[in-house]
Amino acid sequence: MRVEQVAAKALKKMKDDRYKLALVVAKRAEELANGAEILVDLDKSKYKYTDIALYEIAEDKIVLEGFIEVNK
């Protein structure tokens, strides 16, 4: 799936709120940069942390409820 399609799917998961999506992606990308486990099957050497975060959101691995929560 192309990153544009993943971004659109992730945006729908955030109820089309781009601000929330940007905040969640930024927070999750920071967590990934600091060593957090990747929750989707992607090679981190081929993808940016922001793209990985988008994939995680699109696949319901990350949800927003007050703060970022990880669904395993």
N, C-alpha and C positions, 0 to 999 in steps of 0.2 A: 504494500500500500504506500502511496506517495505521501510525503510529509504534509502536503497541502490537504489531502483527504483526512489524514490523522488529526491535523489541527482543527478541521471542521467538525470532526466527530468529538474531539475533546471539548470544543466550544459548546456543542449541544449538551454535553455532560454537565457543563457549568451554567446551563440554562441561558445560553447566548450572552453571558456577561463577560465581556472581554477583559474588564478590569480584574475580576476574580481569577480568570484563567491566567492572566499575566502574573498575578501574585502567587498562585499555586505553582506555576511552572518555575518561577524564579526561586521560590523556597525549596522546591524539590530538586532543582538543578544544583543548588547550593549543598543540599544534603548529599547528593550523588558525588559532587566534587570533594566532599569531606569523607568519602568512603562508604556511604550507605549502599546496601545491597540493591542491585538492579532487579526489578520485579517482572521484567519482560525478557523474552529471549532475543536480545540484541547484543552485538559486539560493541563494547564501549570504545574501542579503538577506531571504529568506523562512524560513530554517531556522536554528535555534541550532546552534552548533558541536557540541554533544553529540549532537544528532539526526543531523547529517551523519556524525559518527564511527560511530554505530550503523548507518547505511546502509552505510558503507564496510566495516564488519565483517561485516554480513549478506551483502554481495556478494563476500566473500573478497578485498577489496582490502587489508585489514589482517589480519595474523596475529600471534600471540604465540609467539615462540621466544626465551626469555631476555629480550629487549627487544622493543619494537614494531618490526615490519618492514613495509615498504610493498610490496605486490605491484602491479606496473603491467602 
